[in-house]
Structure formats: C-alpha cells, structure tokens
Amino acid sequence: MKRQKRDLTSRAYVRGYRAGRAGKSRDLCPTEVNQTREQWMSGWRQGRSDYWDGYQGVSGLHCAPTIP
C-alpha cells in the first residue's frame, strides 16, 4: 500500500482545496472526525482564497497542492 493512501490528513487537505477552488460550499465536508475535518477546512479556505484571487485553470497550477 502506498504511503499517500494511508495519510488521510493530507488527502483531506487536497480534497478540501479542490472543493474550495471549484467554488463549492464548505457544508460539503465529507467527514466529522476532528483532525480530518480540520485539514479539509484548511484546504477549503486556501482553495477558496485562490478562487477569489482568480487562480483558476492554467494560472492556478503553481498554487495547487500535491500529495507527497
């Protein structure tokens, strides 16, 4: 099993970032576990900020987080 599949917090951050950058609501957070939800919300906030700043499409590639 790859390490990225085991690290749920970084996956939650990336998924939250994608949701925020897509302009989706924070109410769509898929988890209730505190640490995972916290990471998802953190990613959502960063993605939403990038969305408002206009980092979409090609201009946002340098902002997109990657799974280590």
mmCIF file of the N, C-alpha and C atoms, coordinates in Angstrom:
data_MODEL
# 
_entry.id   MODEL 
# 
loop_
_atom_site.group_PDB 
_atom_site.id 
_atom_site.type_symbol 
_atom_site.label_atom_id 
_atom_site.label_alt_id 
_atom_site.label_comp_id 
_atom_site.label_asym_id 
_atom_site.label_entity_id 
_atom_site.label_seq_id 
_atom_site.pdbx_PDB_ins_code 
_atom_site.Cartn_x 
_atom_site.Cartn_y 
_atom_site.Cartn_z 
_atom_site.occupancy 
_atom_site.B_iso_or_equiv 
_atom_site.pdbx_formal_charge 
_atom_site.auth_seq_id 
_atom_site.auth_comp_id 
_atom_site.auth_asym_id 
_atom_site.auth_atom_id 
_atom_site.pdbx_PDB_model_num 
ATOM 1   N N  . MET A 1 1  ? 0.841   -1.177 0.000   1.00 0.00 ? 1  MET A N  1 
ATOM 2   C CA . MET A 1 1  ? 0.000   0.000  0.000   1.00 0.00 ? 1  MET A CA 1 
ATOM 3   C C  . MET A 1 1  ? 0.885   1.240  0.000   1.00 0.00 ? 1  MET A C  1 
ATOM 4   N N  . LYS A 1 2  ? 0.530   2.172  -0.823  1.00 0.00 ? 2  LYS A N  1 
ATOM 5   C CA . LYS A 1 2  ? 1.329   3.387  -0.904  1.00 0.00 ? 2  LYS A CA 1 
ATOM 6   C C  . LYS A 1 2  ? 1.085   4.277  0.308   1.00 0.00 ? 2  LYS A C  1 
ATOM 7   N N  . ARG A 1 3  ? 2.094   5.064  0.617   1.00 0.00 ? 3  ARG A N  1 
ATOM 8   C CA . ARG A 1 3  ? 2.006   5.932  1.782   1.00 0.00 ? 3  ARG A CA 1 
ATOM 9   C C  . ARG A 1 3  ? 0.899   6.978  1.643   1.00 0.00 ? 3  ARG A C  1 
ATOM 10  N N  . GLN A 1 4  ? 0.706   7.497  0.428   1.00 0.00 ? 4  GLN A N  1 
ATOM 11  C CA . GLN A 1 4  ? -0.292  8.532  0.232   1.00 0.00 ? 4  GLN A CA 1 
ATOM 12  C C  . GLN A 1 4  ? -1.704  8.042  0.551   1.00 0.00 ? 4  GLN A C  1 
ATOM 13  N N  . LYS A 1 5  ? -1.939  6.774  0.399   1.00 0.00 ? 5  LYS A N  1 
ATOM 14  C CA . LYS A 1 5  ? -3.261  6.242  0.708   1.00 0.00 ? 5  LYS A CA 1 
ATOM 15  C C  . LYS A 1 5  ? -3.488  6.154  2.210   1.00 0.00 ? 5  LYS A C  1 
ATOM 16  N N  . ARG A 1 6  ? -2.425  6.057  2.991   1.00 0.00 ? 6  ARG A N  1 
ATOM 17  C CA . ARG A 1 6  ? -2.557  5.942  4.437   1.00 0.00 ? 6  ARG A CA 1 
ATOM 18  C C  . ARG A 1 6  ? -2.649  7.290  5.125   1.00 0.00 ? 6  ARG A C  1 
ATOM 19  N N  . ASP A 1 7  ? -2.150  8.350  4.497   1.00 0.00 ? 7  ASP A N  1 
ATOM 20  C CA . ASP A 1 7  ? -2.127  9.663  5.126   1.00 0.00 ? 7  ASP A CA 1 
ATOM 21  C C  . ASP A 1 7  ? -3.431  10.401 4.836   1.00 0.00 ? 7  ASP A C  1 
ATOM 22  N N  . LEU A 1 8  ? -4.410  10.187 5.687   1.00 0.00 ? 8  LEU A N  1 
ATOM 23  C CA . LEU A 1 8  ? -5.739  10.743 5.457   1.00 0.00 ? 8  LEU A CA 1 
ATOM 24  C C  . LEU A 1 8  ? -5.789  12.255 5.609   1.00 0.00 ? 8  LEU A C  1 
ATOM 25  N N  . THR A 1 9  ? -4.907  12.821 6.436   1.00 0.00 ? 9  THR A N  1 
ATOM 26  C CA . THR A 1 9  ? -4.964  14.265 6.651   1.00 0.00 ? 9  THR A CA 1 
ATOM 27  C C  . THR A 1 9  ? -4.520  15.036 5.405   1.00 0.00 ? 9  THR A C  1 
ATOM 28  N N  . SER A 1 10 ? -3.468  14.586 4.746   1.00 0.00 ? 10 SER A N  1 
ATOM 29  C CA . SER A 1 10 ? -3.033  15.300 3.538   1.00 0.00 ? 10 SER A CA 1 
ATOM 30  C C  . SER A 1 10 ? -4.038  15.100 2.413   1.00 0.00 ? 10 SER A C  1 
ATOM 31  N N  . ARG A 1 11 ? -4.649  13.928 2.340   1.00 0.00 ? 11 ARG A N  1 
ATOM 32  C CA . ARG A 1 11 ? -5.686  13.704 1.336   1.00 0.00 ? 11 ARG A CA 1 
ATOM 33  C C  . ARG A 1 11 ? -6.885  14.596 1.598   1.00 0.00 ? 11 ARG A C  1 
ATOM 34  N N  . ALA A 1 12 ? -7.236  14.776 2.866   1.00 0.00 ? 12 ALA A N  1 
ATOM 35  C CA . ALA A 1 12 ? -8.360  15.641 3.216   1.00 0.00 ? 12 ALA A CA 1 
ATOM 36  C C  . ALA A 1 12 ? -8.060  17.084 2.829   1.00 0.00 ? 12 ALA A C  1 
ATOM 37  N N  . TYR A 1 13 ? -6.815  17.534 3.060   1.00 0.00 ? 13 TYR A N  1 
ATOM 38  C CA . TYR A 1 13 ? -6.431  18.899 2.692   1.00 0.00 ? 13 TYR A CA 1 
ATOM 39  C C  . TYR A 1 13 ? -6.560  19.112 1.186   1.00 0.00 ? 13 TYR A C  1 
ATOM 40  N N  . VAL A 1 14 ? -6.051  18.175 0.414   1.00 0.00 ? 14 VAL A N  1 
ATOM 41  C CA . VAL A 1 14 ? -6.086  18.298 -1.044  1.00 0.00 ? 14 VAL A CA 1 
ATOM 42  C C  . VAL A 1 14 ? -7.522  18.284 -1.555  1.00 0.00 ? 14 VAL A C  1 
ATOM 43  N N  . ARG A 1 15 ? -8.335  17.422 -1.008  1.00 0.00 ? 15 ARG A N  1 
ATOM 44  C CA . ARG A 1 15 ? -9.734  17.359 -1.449  1.00 0.00 ? 15 ARG A CA 1 
ATOM 45  C C  . ARG A 1 15 ? -10.496 18.620 -1.049  1.00 0.00 ? 15 ARG A C  1 
ATOM 46  N N  . GLY A 1 16 ? -10.198 19.145 0.124   1.00 0.00 ? 16 GLY A N  1 
ATOM 47  C CA . GLY A 1 16 ? -10.809 20.403 0.541   1.00 0.00 ? 16 GLY A CA 1 
ATOM 48  C C  . GLY A 1 16 ? -10.364 21.551 -0.338  1.00 0.00 ? 16 GLY A C  1 
ATOM 49  N N  . TYR A 1 17 ? -9.082  21.563 -0.710  1.00 0.00 ? 17 TYR A N  1 
ATOM 50  C CA . TYR A 1 17 ? -8.556  22.595 -1.598  1.00 0.00 ? 17 TYR A CA 1 
ATOM 51  C C  . TYR A 1 17 ? -9.275  22.561 -2.936  1.00 0.00 ? 17 TYR A C  1 
ATOM 52  N N  . ARG A 1 18 ? -9.434  21.367 -3.476  1.00 0.00 ? 18 ARG A N  1 
ATOM 53  C CA . ARG A 1 18 ? -10.114 21.224 -4.771  1.00 0.00 ? 18 ARG A CA 1 
ATOM 54  C C  . ARG A 1 18 ? -11.561 21.705 -4.686  1.00 0.00 ? 18 ARG A C  1 
ATOM 55  N N  . ALA A 1 19 ? -12.235 21.375 -3.586  1.00 0.00 ? 19 ALA A N  1 
ATOM 56  C CA . ALA A 1 19 ? -13.623 21.810 -3.417  1.00 0.00 ? 19 ALA A CA 1 
ATOM 57  C C  . ALA A 1 19 ? -13.708 23.327 -3.296  1.00 0.00 ? 19 ALA A C  1 
ATOM 58  N N  . GLY A 1 20 ? -12.791 23.925 -2.557  1.00 0.00 ? 20 GLY A N  1 
ATOM 59  C CA . GLY A 1 20 ? -12.783 25.378 -2.403  1.00 0.00 ? 20 GLY A CA 1 
ATOM 60  C C  . GLY A 1 20 ? -12.480 26.086 -3.702  1.00 0.00 ? 20 GLY A C  1 
ATOM 61  N N  . ARG A 1 21 ? -11.539 25.559 -4.443  1.00 0.00 ? 21 ARG A N  1 
ATOM 62  C CA . ARG A 1 21 ? -11.165 26.181 -5.719  1.00 0.00 ? 21 ARG A CA 1 
ATOM 63  C C  . ARG A 1 21 ? -12.257 26.023 -6.768  1.00 0.00 ? 21 ARG A C  1 
ATOM 64  N N  . ALA A 1 22 ? -13.071 24.998 -6.607  1.00 0.00 ? 22 ALA A N  1 
ATOM 65  C CA . ALA A 1 22 ? -14.191 24.794 -7.524  1.00 0.00 ? 22 ALA A CA 1 
ATOM 66  C C  . ALA A 1 22 ? -15.388 25.660 -7.150  1.00 0.00 ? 22 ALA A C  1 
ATOM 67  N N  . GLY A 1 23 ? -15.299 26.371 -6.012  1.00 0.00 ? 23 GLY A N  1 
ATOM 68  C CA . GLY A 1 23 ? -16.378 27.252 -5.587  1.00 0.00 ? 23 GLY A CA 1 
ATOM 69  C C  . GLY A 1 23 ? -17.479 26.543 -4.829  1.00 0.00 ? 23 GLY A C  1 
ATOM 70  N N  . LYS A 1 24 ? -17.203 25.348 -4.323  1.00 0.00 ? 24 LYS A N  1 
ATOM 71  C CA . LYS A 1 24 ? -18.222 24.590 -3.607  1.00 0.00 ? 24 LYS A CA 1 
ATOM 72  C C  . LYS A 1 24 ? -18.329 25.062 -2.159  1.00 0.00 ? 24 LYS A C  1 
ATOM 73  N N  . SER A 1 25 ? -19.443 24.750 -1.556  1.00 0.00 ? 25 SER A N  1 
ATOM 74  C CA . SER A 1 25 ? -19.725 25.162 -0.185  1.00 0.00 ? 25 SER A CA 1 
ATOM 75  C C  . SER A 1 25 ? -18.928 24.338 0.821   1.00 0.00 ? 25 SER A C  1 
ATOM 76  N N  . ARG A 1 26 ? -18.612 24.959 1.947   1.00 0.00 ? 26 ARG A N  1 
ATOM 77  C CA . ARG A 1 26 ? -17.891 24.228 2.995   1.00 0.00 ? 26 ARG A CA 1 
ATOM 78  C C  . ARG A 1 26 ? -18.791 23.232 3.705   1.00 0.00 ? 26 ARG A C  1 
ATOM 79  N N  . ASP A 1 27 ? -20.091 23.331 3.489   1.00 0.00 ? 27 ASP A N  1 
ATOM 80  C CA . ASP A 1 27 ? -21.021 22.377 4.083   1.00 0.00 ? 27 ASP A CA 1 
ATOM 81  C C  . ASP A 1 27 ? -20.900 20.988 3.461   1.00 0.00 ? 27 ASP A C  1 
ATOM 82  N N  . LEU A 1 28 ? -20.143 20.875 2.382   1.00 0.00 ? 28 LEU A N  1 
ATOM 83  C CA . LEU A 1 28 ? -19.967 19.593 1.705   1.00 0.00 ? 28 LEU A CA 1 
ATOM 84  C C  . LEU A 1 28 ? -18.835 18.760 2.290   1.00 0.00 ? 28 LEU A C  1 
ATOM 85  N N  . CYS A 1 29 ? -18.287 19.189 3.411   1.00 0.00 ? 29 CYS A N  1 
ATOM 86  C CA . CYS A 1 29 ? -17.201 18.439 4.050   1.00 0.00 ? 29 CYS A CA 1 
ATOM 87  C C  . CYS A 1 29 ? -17.683 17.020 4.352   1.00 0.00 ? 29 CYS A C  1 
ATOM 88  N N  . PRO A 1 30 ? -16.978 16.008 3.855   1.00 0.00 ? 30 PRO A N  1 
ATOM 89  C CA . PRO A 1 30 ? -17.464 14.640 3.955   1.00 0.00 ? 30 PRO A CA 1 
ATOM 90  C C  . PRO A 1 30 ? -17.196 13.934 5.286   1.00 0.00 ? 30 PRO A C  1 
ATOM 91  N N  . THR A 1 31 ? -16.539 14.574 6.214   1.00 0.00 ? 31 THR A N  1 
ATOM 92  C CA . THR A 1 31 ? -16.159 13.862 7.433   1.00 0.00 ? 31 THR A CA 1 
ATOM 93  C C  . THR A 1 31 ? -16.525 14.642 8.685   1.00 0.00 ? 31 THR A C  1 
ATOM 94  N N  . GLU A 1 32 ? -16.652 13.926 9.772   1.00 0.00 ? 32 GLU A N  1 
ATOM 95  C CA . GLU A 1 32 ? -16.936 14.536 11.075  1.00 0.00 ? 32 GLU A CA 1 
ATOM 96  C C  . GLU A 1 32 ? -15.786 14.326 12.057  1.00 0.00 ? 32 GLU A C  1 
ATOM 97  N N  . VAL A 1 33 ? -14.760 13.593 11.662  1.00 0.00 ? 33 VAL A N  1 
ATOM 98  C CA . VAL A 1 33 ? -13.594 13.366 12.515  1.00 0.00 ? 33 VAL A CA 1 
ATOM 99  C C  . VAL A 1 33 ? -12.838 14.692 12.636  1.00 0.00 ? 33 VAL A C  1 
ATOM 100 N N  . ASN A 1 34 ? -12.542 15.126 13.857  1.00 0.00 ? 34 ASN A N  1 
ATOM 101 C CA . ASN A 1 34 ? -11.992 16.460 14.095  1.00 0.00 ? 34 ASN A CA 1 
ATOM 102 C C  . ASN A 1 34 ? -10.739 16.778 13.301  1.00 0.00 ? 34 ASN A C  1 
ATOM 103 N N  . GLN A 1 35 ? -9.720  15.929 13.378  1.00 0.00 ? 35 GLN A N  1 
ATOM 104 C CA . GLN A 1 35 ? -8.457  16.234 12.713  1.00 0.00 ? 35 GLN A CA 1 
ATOM 105 C C  . GLN A 1 35 ? -8.613  16.249 11.198  1.00 0.00 ? 35 GLN A C  1 
ATOM 106 N N  . THR A 1 36 ? -9.324  15.304 10.663  1.00 0.00 ? 36 THR A N  1 
ATOM 107 C CA . THR A 1 36 ? -9.528  15.242 9.215   1.00 0.00 ? 36 THR A CA 1 
ATOM 108 C C  . THR A 1 36 ? -10.387 16.407 8.747   1.00 0.00 ? 36 THR A C  1 
ATOM 109 N N  . ARG A 1 37 ? -11.406 16.737 9.509   1.00 0.00 ? 37 ARG A N  1 
ATOM 110 C CA . ARG A 1 37 ? -12.275 17.872 9.159   1.00 0.00 ? 37 ARG A CA 1 
ATOM 111 C C  . ARG A 1 37 ? -11.491 19.179 9.206   1.00 0.00 ? 37 ARG A C  1 
ATOM 112 N N  . GLU A 1 38 ? -10.635 19.304 10.183  1.00 0.00 ? 38 GLU A N  1 
ATOM 113 C CA . GLU A 1 38 ? -9.800  20.499 10.319  1.00 0.00 ? 38 GLU A CA 1 
ATOM 114 C C  . GLU A 1 38 ? -8.907  20.682 9.091   1.00 0.00 ? 38 GLU A C  1 
ATOM 115 N N  . GLN A 1 39 ? -8.292  19.607 8.637   1.00 0.00 ? 39 GLN A N  1 
ATOM 116 C CA . GLN A 1 39 ? -7.438  19.667 7.458   1.00 0.00 ? 39 GLN A CA 1 
ATOM 117 C C  . GLN A 1 39 ? -8.253  19.967 6.203   1.00 0.00 ? 39 GLN A C  1 
ATOM 118 N N  . TRP A 1 40 ? -9.427  19.364 6.090   1.00 0.00 ? 40 TRP A N  1 
ATOM 119 C CA . TRP A 1 40 ? -10.287 19.620 4.941   1.00 0.00 ? 40 TRP A CA 1 
ATOM 120 C C  . TRP A 1 40 ? -10.689 21.088 4.892   1.00 0.00 ? 40 TRP A C  1 
ATOM 121 N N  . MET A 1 41 ? -11.079 21.629 6.043   1.00 0.00 ? 41 MET A N  1 
ATOM 122 C CA . MET A 1 41 ? -11.486 23.033 6.109   1.00 0.00 ? 41 MET A CA 1 
ATOM 123 C C  . MET A 1 41 ? -10.314 23.964 5.808   1.00 0.00 ? 41 MET A C  1 
ATOM 124 N N  . SER A 1 42 ? -9.135  23.612 6.267   1.00 0.00 ? 42 SER A N  1 
ATOM 125 C CA . SER A 1 42 ? -7.942  24.409 5.985   1.00 0.00 ? 42 SER A CA 1 
ATOM 126 C C  . SER A 1 42 ? -7.667  24.442 4.483   1.00 0.00 ? 42 SER A C  1 
ATOM 127 N N  . GLY A 1 43 ? -7.758  23.302 3.842   1.00 0.00 ? 43 GLY A N  1 
ATOM 128 C CA . GLY A 1 43 ? -7.589  23.226 2.393   1.00 0.00 ? 43 GLY A CA 1 
ATOM 129 C C  . GLY A 1 43 ? -8.683  23.977 1.664   1.00 0.00 ? 43 GLY A C  1 
ATOM 130 N N  . TRP A 1 44 ? -9.920  23.875 2.178   1.00 0.00 ? 44 TRP A N  1 
ATOM 131 C CA . TRP A 1 44 ? -11.035 24.576 1.563   1.00 0.00 ? 44 TRP A CA 1 
ATOM 132 C C  . TRP A 1 44 ? -10.821 26.090 1.616   1.00 0.00 ? 44 TRP A C  1 
ATOM 133 N N  . ARG A 1 45 ? -10.365 26.588 2.772   1.00 0.00 ? 45 ARG A N  1 
ATOM 134 C CA . ARG A 1 45 ? -10.115 28.025 2.915   1.00 0.00 ? 45 ARG A CA 1 
ATOM 135 C C  . ARG A 1 45 ? -9.048  28.508 1.939   1.00 0.00 ? 45 ARG A C  1 
ATOM 136 N N  . GLN A 1 46 ? -7.962  27.736 1.811   1.00 0.00 ? 46 GLN A N  1 
ATOM 137 C CA . GLN A 1 46 ? -6.893  28.110 0.890   1.00 0.00 ? 46 GLN A CA 1 
ATOM 138 C C  . GLN A 1 46 ? -7.383  28.061 -0.559  1.00 0.00 ? 46 GLN A C  1 
ATOM 139 N N  . GLY A 1 47 ? -8.145  27.034 -0.900  1.00 0.00 ? 47 GLY A N  1 
ATOM 140 C CA . GLY A 1 47 ? -8.691  26.913 -2.241  1.00 0.00 ? 47 GLY A CA 1 
ATOM 141 C C  . GLY A 1 47 ? -9.686  28.015 -2.550  1.00 0.00 ? 47 GLY A C  1 
ATOM 142 N N  . ARG A 1 48 ? -10.484 28.369 -1.563  1.00 0.00 ? 48 ARG A N  1 
ATOM 143 C CA . ARG A 1 48 ? -11.458 29.443 -1.753  1.00 0.00 ? 48 ARG A CA 1 
ATOM 144 C C  . ARG A 1 48 ? -10.750 30.781 -1.957  1.00 0.00 ? 48 ARG A C  1 
ATOM 145 N N  . SER A 1 49 ? -9.686  30.995 -1.193  1.00 0.00 ? 49 SER A N  1 
ATOM 146 C CA . SER A 1 49 ? -8.890  32.215 -1.338  1.00 0.00 ? 49 SER A CA 1 
ATOM 147 C C  . SER A 1 49 ? -8.285  32.296 -2.745  1.00 0.00 ? 49 SER A C  1 
ATOM 148 N N  . ASP A 1 50 ? -7.739  31.184 -3.214  1.00 0.00 ? 50 ASP A N  1 
ATOM 149 C CA . ASP A 1 50 ? -7.182  31.146 -4.565  1.00 0.00 ? 50 ASP A CA 1 
ATOM 150 C C  . ASP A 1 50 ? -8.272  31.364 -5.615  1.00 0.00 ? 50 ASP A C  1 
ATOM 151 N N  . TYR A 1 51 ? -9.462  30.843 -5.355  1.00 0.00 ? 51 TYR A N  1 
ATOM 152 C CA . TYR A 1 51 ? -10.595 31.027 -6.259  1.00 0.00 ? 51 TYR A CA 1 
ATOM 153 C C  . TYR A 1 51 ? -10.960 32.501 -6.361  1.00 0.00 ? 51 TYR A C  1 
ATOM 154 N N  . TRP A 1 52 ? -11.012 33.174 -5.225  1.00 0.00 ? 52 TRP A N  1 
ATOM 155 C CA . TRP A 1 52 ? -11.347 34.602 -5.211  1.00 0.00 ? 52 TRP A CA 1 
ATOM 156 C C  . TRP A 1 52 ? -10.249 35.451 -5.837  1.00 0.00 ? 52 TRP A C  1 
ATOM 157 N N  . ASP A 1 53 ? -9.003  35.000 -5.714  1.00 0.00 ? 53 ASP A N  1 
ATOM 158 C CA . ASP A 1 53 ? -7.886  35.738 -6.297  1.00 0.00 ? 53 ASP A CA 1 
ATOM 159 C C  . ASP A 1 53 ? -7.741  35.496 -7.794  1.00 0.00 ? 53 ASP A C  1 
ATOM 160 N N  . GLY A 1 54 ? -8.549  34.601 -8.343  1.00 0.00 ? 54 GLY A N  1 
ATOM 161 C CA . GLY A 1 54 ? -8.541  34.368 -9.782  1.00 0.00 ? 54 GLY A CA 1 
ATOM 162 C C  . GLY A 1 54 ? -7.572  33.300 -10.248 1.00 0.00 ? 54 GLY A C  1 
ATOM 163 N N  . TYR A 1 55 ? -7.071  32.487 -9.338  1.00 0.00 ? 55 TYR A N  1 
ATOM 164 C CA . TYR A 1 55 ? -6.159  31.413 -9.725  1.00 0.00 ? 55 TYR A CA 1 
ATOM 165 C C  . TYR A 1 55 ? -6.969  30.208 -10.181 1.00 0.00 ? 55 TYR A C  1 
ATOM 166 N N  . GLN A 1 56 ? -7.397  30.249 -11.425 1.00 0.00 ? 56 GLN A N  1 
ATOM 167 C CA . GLN A 1 56 ? -8.176  29.156 -11.991 1.00 0.00 ? 56 GLN A CA 1 
ATOM 168 C C  . GLN A 1 56 ? -7.535  28.731 -13.296 1.00 0.00 ? 56 GLN A C  1 
ATOM 169 N N  . GLY A 1 57 ? -7.714  27.501 -13.637 1.00 0.00 ? 57 GLY A N  1 
ATOM 170 C CA . GLY A 1 57 ? -7.151  26.994 -14.883 1.00 0.00 ? 57 GLY A CA 1 
ATOM 171 C C  . GLY A 1 57 ? -5.632  26.976 -14.842 1.00 0.00 ? 57 GLY A C  1 
ATOM 172 N N  . VAL A 1 58 ? -5.008  27.431 -15.899 1.00 0.00 ? 58 VAL A N  1 
ATOM 173 C CA . VAL A 1 58 ? -3.553  27.396 -16.020 1.00 0.00 ? 58 VAL A CA 1 
ATOM 174 C C  . VAL A 1 58 ? -2.884  28.327 -15.017 1.00 0.00 ? 58 VAL A C  1 
ATOM 175 N N  . SER A 1 59 ? -3.508  29.450 -14.702 1.00 0.00 ? 59 SER A N  1 
ATOM 176 C CA . SER A 1 59 ? -2.899  30.405 -13.774 1.00 0.00 ? 59 SER A CA 1 
ATOM 177 C C  . SER A 1 59 ? -2.834  29.874 -12.348 1.00 0.00 ? 59 SER A C  1 
ATOM 178 N N  . GLY A 1 60 ? -3.591  28.825 -12.041 1.00 0.00 ? 60 GLY A N  1 
ATOM 179 C CA . GLY A 1 60 ? -3.591  28.286 -10.697 1.00 0.00 ? 60 GLY A CA 1 
ATOM 180 C C  . GLY A 1 60 ? -2.764  27.029 -10.507 1.00 0.00 ? 60 GLY A C  1 
ATOM 181 N N  . LEU A 1 61 ? -2.067  26.600 -11.535 1.00 0.00 ? 61 LEU A N  1 
ATOM 182 C CA . LEU A 1 61 ? -1.300  25.366 -11.412 1.00 0.00 ? 61 LEU A CA 1 
ATOM 183 C C  . LEU A 1 61 ? -0.192  25.449 -10.366 1.00 0.00 ? 61 LEU A C  1 
ATOM 184 N N  . HIS A 1 62 ? 0.427   26.599 -10.222 1.00 0.00 ? 62 HIS A N  1 
ATOM 185 C CA . HIS A 1 62 ? 1.511   26.718 -9.257  1.00 0.00 ? 62 HIS A CA 1 
ATOM 186 C C  . HIS A 1 62 ? 1.005   26.752 -7.816  1.00 0.00 ? 62 HIS A C  1 
ATOM 187 N N  . CYS A 1 63 ? -0.292  26.958 -7.619  1.00 0.00 ? 63 CYS A N  1 
ATOM 188 C CA . CYS A 1 63 ? -0.864  27.013 -6.272  1.00 0.00 ? 63 CYS A CA 1 
ATOM 189 C C  . CYS A 1 63 ? -1.372  25.657 -5.807  1.00 0.00 ? 63 CYS A C  1 
ATOM 190 N N  . ALA A 1 64 ? -1.669  24.777 -6.716  1.00 0.00 ? 64 ALA A N  1 
ATOM 191 C CA . ALA A 1 64 ? -2.302  23.509 -6.388  1.00 0.00 ? 64 ALA A CA 1 
ATOM 192 C C  . ALA A 1 64 ? -1.387  22.638 -5.534  1.00 0.00 ? 64 ALA A C  1 
ATOM 193 N N  . PRO A 1 65 ? -1.905  22.176 -4.385  1.00 0.00 ? 65 PRO A N  1 
ATOM 194 C CA . PRO A 1 65 ? -1.103  21.284 -3.541  1.00 0.00 ? 65 PRO A CA 1 
ATOM 195 C C  . PRO A 1 65 ? -1.005  19.905 -4.180  1.00 0.00 ? 65 PRO A C  1 
ATOM 196 N N  . THR A 1 66 ? 0.055   19.221 -3.905  1.00 0.00 ? 66 THR A N  1 
ATOM 197 C CA . THR A 1 66 ? 0.210   17.862 -4.404  1.00 0.00 ? 66 THR A CA 1 
ATOM 198 C C  . THR A 1 66 ? 0.386   16.930 -3.224  1.00 0.00 ? 66 THR A C  1 
ATOM 199 N N  . ILE A 1 67 ? 0.048   15.694 -3.417  1.00 0.00 ? 67 ILE A N  1 
ATOM 200 C CA . ILE A 1 67 ? 0.212   14.694 -2.367  1.00 0.00 ? 67 ILE A CA 1 
ATOM 201 C C  . ILE A 1 67 ? 1.671   14.248 -2.396  1.00 0.00 ? 67 ILE A C  1 
ATOM 202 N N  . PRO A 1 68 ? 2.380   14.342 -1.270  1.00 0.00 ? 68 PRO A N  1 
ATOM 203 C CA . PRO A 1 68 ? 3.797   13.950 -1.272  1.00 0.00 ? 68 PRO A CA 1 
ATOM 204 C C  . PRO A 1 68 ? 4.021   12.491 -1.544  1.00 0.00 ? 68 PRO A C  1 
# 
